[in-house]
Amino acid sequence: MTTTAASATSDIKDPKLAAEGRRRTEWAERSMPVLRLIRERFSRERPLAGRRLSACLHVTTETANLAVTLQAGGADVALCGSNPLSTQDDVAAHLVKDHGIKVFAIKGEDHTTYYEHIRAALAHRPDVTMDDGADLVGALHMIALNRLDDLAPPVRQWVEGLSGAERRALVGGVAGSTEETTTGVIRLKAMARDGVLQFPVIAVNDSDTKHLFDNRYGTGQSTLDGILRATNVLVAGSTIVVAGYGWCGRGFALRARGAGANVLVTEIDPLKALEAQMEGYRVVPMAEAARVGDVFVTLTGNVHVIRVEHMRAMKDGAILANSGHFNVEIDLDGLKRAAQGPTPVREFVDEWRLDGKRLFVLADGRLINLAAAEGHPASVMDMSFANQALAAEHVVRHASDSTPKSPG
């Protein structure tokens, strides 16, 4: 585990990084005028006063501006990372040192530490939760349903130490939640269909000012940025395979083509596949794309989109990256069983030997745009995080008349 500077209210890498985090956060704030206006109003009206808010988000400069806005509204904020590789340690230090916000996040944290930080956010006993991937909400629902074996050990051990009344109070005390990403909304809608959703959830991702811009233009640019920072590969003239043609896939395909790539799209939804075809992309099954692709990028929210049989068909030197929320879109477990490796060759680049060929996996299959780059530009996150702030305000104002239903 990374050496930490830990206290009862935070677990970060190094408080001495705060000055750099402050400079970068202020730079991002210059491109976030909508959130700035909300912060000014929140400071006057204090709509979140007296509320405890736990957020599981990527700890970046843009998220820092959201956290400060929520605090300006009166919330007692606890923030943990939603991905082990997406935390910007200087930003975490800035939030702790300069704003007194509770932060539990370290770039490169191991599996146990990641879930220890989830536990810390839950131990904040929030009135409102805010997710990017539904980790907090998912844990709360496992507690409510008494499915403790489905919790990660650090969370399970803590919950087992609570009385039944304390567990009920933990879940029952949540007035509502917000969800930032497509993957999380998929999880929550499944809960709603099963009739187990315990409290209202606002699907921020479904807002037009989120997915039409953040998912498309933010993901498109930041995914290409992450791949280039990790590999310095020449995009022009290469064949890039885009797995999934949702808003994120659309955005990345557009950016890859703009950089001169020959773009292939794989998509199982026939209408999305037809749309990709009509927008000028060649649409093929992954089994066919595997034989010709130079760079493969998954953006589906699904599991094992690229499997070992696809990897066996790939060319020597093929590059595999993921820009979906969880590191499950590339079958890494299957690769580990079938191949030799990994051998680090660059930061965020591991070489695997499979059937005498070299395959290069970026950032251990995690979000390439946040692991190897800085995530989305601040100007597009301004709209997304304005939605988050307003959603938190809505949850608090309407807590008494809201009932659990499908996220919306």
N, C-alpha and C positions, 0 to 999 in steps of 0.2 A: 504494500500500500504506500501511496505517496506520503511523505512526511507532512504533517498537518499542524496548523495552529488551531487548537480546539478549545472550546469553552462550553459552558452549559447552554449557550445561546448561539453557537456557530461552530462550523467545522470547515475551514478553508485552508488553502495551501500556505499563504504567507501574507500577513497584514502589511508588510513593507511594500507590497505591490500596489497599494491603494492609490498612490499619486498618478501612476500611469493609467490605472483604471478610471480615475476621475477625468483625466484629459480625454480619453477615448469616449467615455460616456457623454461628456459635454459636446464632443464633435458630433456624435450621433444625434444628440438633442437638437442641434441646429437644423436637422432635416426632418424633424418630427413636430411640425407646427400644430397639428390637430390634437395630439396628446398634450402638448404644452397648454393649449387653451382649456382642455379638460382639467388639467392640473390647477390652473388658476381658479377655475370655478370650484373645484374640490376644496381648495384651500379656504375659500370663503364659506362654502356651504357645509362642509364636513359630512357628506352623506354616509360615510362608512364608520363614523365615530363609534367607538366601543366594540367594534367587530374584530374578531380574529380571522385572518385570511391566510390560508396555506396554499402556496402555488408550487407546482411541479412543472418547471419550464426550462428551456435552454437558457443558461445564465450568460447572457451576452450584453453588449452595451445597450441594445434596444430594450431588452427585458429590464435592465436597470432603470431605464426611464419609466417603464410601466410600474415597477415596484415603488419608485419614489412618488409617482402619481397616486397610487393606492394609499401610501402612507400619508400623503398630503390630504387625502379624503378622510383621514382618521383611523384607517385600519392598522392593526398590529400585524405586520406582515412577517411570515416565515417562508423562505424560498429554498427549494431543493432543485437539483438538476434533473432534467428528464432524459438525459443520455450521458453515459459515462465519459464520452469524448467531446461533448459540446461546451463544457464550461470554460469560460475565460477567467482565469484565476485572478487577474488584476481587477476585473470588474467585481468579482465576489468580494475581494478585499476592500474595494471602494465602498460597496454597500454596507459592509460591516463597520468599517472605521468612520466613514463620513456621515452615515445616515442611521446607524444603530439598527439596521435591519438584520434579522436572523437569517443566516445563509448557511446551507449545508450542501456544499458542492466542491469537488476537486477534479480538475481535468485528469483523465486517466485512472480514476478510482476503480477498484476492483468490484466484483459482483457483490460481495458482502458489504462493502462500504456504501455502494449505491443504495442498497435496501436499508442500511442503517440510516441513511439520510431520508429515505421515504418515511421510516419510523419516526424520525425527529419531526418531520412536517406534520405527521398525524398526531404526535404527542403535543403539538401546539393546540390541539383540540379546537379545530377551526369551526367558525360559523359558516364560512364560505370557502370552497376549494376552487382551484383554477388549475387545469390540466393541459398538458400537451402529450397525449397518448393514453390518458385515463388511468395512470398508475395509482394516483391517490383514490379516485373514485372506485377503481377496481378493488383495491385493498379494503376500503370501507364496506363494500358489498360482500366480500368474502367474510368479513367480521359479522355483518348483519345476518348472513345466511349460515353462520357457524361452520364455514368451510375453511377452517384454520389450516388444514394440511395444504391448501392451495396457496398459502402465503409464503413468501420468502422467509427463511429462518430468522433473520433479525426482527422482522415484523411479527412473526408468529410468536416468538419467545416473549416479546413485550406484551402482546395481546393476551397470552396465557396467564400473565401476571395480573390482569385486570379482572375485577368481579363482573358478573353478568350485568349488574346495574351500570357499571362503568362502561362496558361495551355498548349497551343500549344508549347511554347518554352520549357517547362519542359519535355514533351514527345519527341518532335523533337530533343532535345539536347542529347538524349541517342544514342550513336553510336552503341551500342550493349550490350549484356548481356551474362552471363554464368549461368548455372543451375547445381546444385550439385547432386540432388537426383531423384530417380525414380518417386516419387509422383509429383515433380515439372515438370519433363519432360512430364508426362501424361497430366498435365494441359496445357502446352505450345503446345503440339501437337494437342490438341483439338482446341486451338486458331488458329493454322495454318490451320487446316481443315476447320474452319469456315471463313477463309480469313480475320481475324482481327489482325494478328500479325503485330505490328507496326515497329519492328526493328529486326535485326538478333540476334539469340540466339544460343550459343554453348552449346550443351547438354554434359557437362562434364561427366555426369553419364554414357553415352553410350561408353565412352572410355574403352577399354579392361583393361587398367591399373587402372581403377577405379572400375567398377562393379564386375569384376572377383576377385578382392582382397579385396577392402574396403567393398563391400556389403556382400561378402561371409565370409571372415575370420575376418574382423573387426566387423561386426554385430554379427557373431556367437559368438565370445568371449565376446564382451561387453554386449550383451543381457543376456547371462548366468551370467556374473559378476553382472549386475544390479539386477537380480532376487535374487541372493545369498546375496548381500549386504542388500537388502530390507527385506528378509524373513529368511535367514539362513536355508532354507529348505534343506533336504537331497534329492539330485537328484537321487542317485543310488536306483534303485528299484521302483521309482515313474513313473507314466504314464504322459508324457508330450505331449500335443497336439500342433502341429505346423500348424498354419493356413496360407497357402500360401507356394508354393515351387518355388518361384523365387530365385534369387541369395541370398537374405537375409535369406529366409526360408531354403534354402539348407545349408547355413552356420550354422544357429542355430541348425537345426536338427542334423548335424554332431557333433557339440559340445555337445549337450544334450545326444546323444547316446554314445559319448566318455566318458561322466561322469557316465554312467551306467543306463540311463533312458530307459524306454520302450517308444519308440517314435511313435506316430500316426501322420499322415499328412492328412490335408484336402486341396483339390485343385480342382478348377472348370475347369481348362484347362486340357483337356484329355491327351495331350502329356506330360505336366509336371507331371500329376498324374501317368502316366505310367513310367516315369523316376524315380519318387520316389519309386514306387513299385519295379522296377528292381534294385534299390539301397538298397533294403532290408527293406523298411519301410512299415508299414501297412497303406493303404490309405482308408479312410472311409469318409462318409458325416459328417458334424458337428453335425447333429442330433444324430448320433450314437456315435461319440466321446464324446459328452457332458455327456453321462451317465457313462463314465469310467475314464475320465481324472482327474488328480490331479492338473496339471498346464496347463493353456491355454495361448498361446502366438500368437498374430496376427502380420503378416508381409506381408500384401497384398497391401497396398495403397488404399484399397477399403472401403466402408462405411457399418457399421453394419454387419460385418462378424460374430460376436457373438451377437445374439439377445436375447430378454427376454425369448422366448420359449426354447432356449438352456440353459439359466441360470436356468430355472425351473427344467430342467432335471439333473442338475449337482449334484454331491455329496456334502454333508456337508463339508465345509472347502476347497472347490475348490478355486484356485488362478487364477486370470485373469490379464494378462499383455499385453501391446502393444509395439511393436518395429517398427511400421510404423510411418511416419512423423507426421500425424495429429491424434488427440485423437478422432477419429470418428469410428474406427474399432470395438470398443465395444460400444454397444448401451447404453451409460450412461444415456441419457435422459429417455429411457424406463425403465432402472433400477431404476432411481429416482422416477418414477411414481409408480412402482410396489412394491418397497421394502422399508424397514425402514433403515435409516442411512443417512450419513455415520458416523461410530464411529471409530476414529483413534485408532489403536492398536499398531502401530510402526511407525517410520518415513517412509513415502511413502507407508503405508499399511492402507487401510480403510476397515472396516467390514460393510457388508450389510446383513440384515436379509430378506430372501425371502422364503415364504412358510415354515417357521420354520427352514430353513437352513442358515448357514453362508457362505457367499461368500466374498472373499478378493480381492479387486481391488488395483493394485499397481500404484502409482504415478498418480492417477486420470486419468488413461488411456493414459497418455502421454509417450513419448519415454523413456522406462525403462532404457535403457543403458546410457542415458545422465542425466535423472532425479535422479536416485539412484546411478549411477556410474560415471565414467569419460569419457565415450565414447570410441571410437576406440583407439587402441594403436598408438603411434606416428609413428612407422615405416610403417604402412599401410596408414595412413593419409599423409605421405610424398609423396606417389605417387599421391593421389587424389589432394592434394594442389599444387603439381608441375603442374598438368594439369590445375588447376584454374589460376595459375600465368601466364602460357604460353597462356592460352585462352584469358586472359585480354590483354596481349601483342598483340595477333593476332587481337583482336577487334580493338585496336587502330591503328595498322599498316594498316589494310584493311578497315577502316571505310568508305573511299570514294568509294570503289568498292563493298560493301556488300549491299544486298537487303534482306528484310524480306522473310523468307521461313521456312519450317518445321525445328525445332531444329535439328542440326546435327553437 
